[in-house]
Amino acid sequence: MPTSSAACECRTLCGDLNADGSVDLQDFASFANCFAQPPWTSMACACADLDGDQVVTLIDLGAFVTALETPPIQTPPNCPNP
């Protein structure tokens, strides 16, 4: 079962659920599959739990959308620094 610290290790950027170096529609598809799931369901779901509260919720979606819109050098406010 991944922990919150595992979630921090699985991405290069906040919202980069597949660790390919960008936050894009592939990450959104993974996020959608993880919505309302606990983070230990998969490593992608561990990454999608952006606020670390042990479930992927609308709060995580807000941070994810911010990550989609934010240049990669910035981190959305409720994401841990990579």
Buried (B, 14 or more C-beta within 10 A) or exposed (E): EBEBEBBBEBBEBBBBBBBEEBBBEEBBEBBEBBBEBBBBBBBBBBBBBBBBEEBBBEBBBBBBBBBBEBEBEEBBEBBBEE
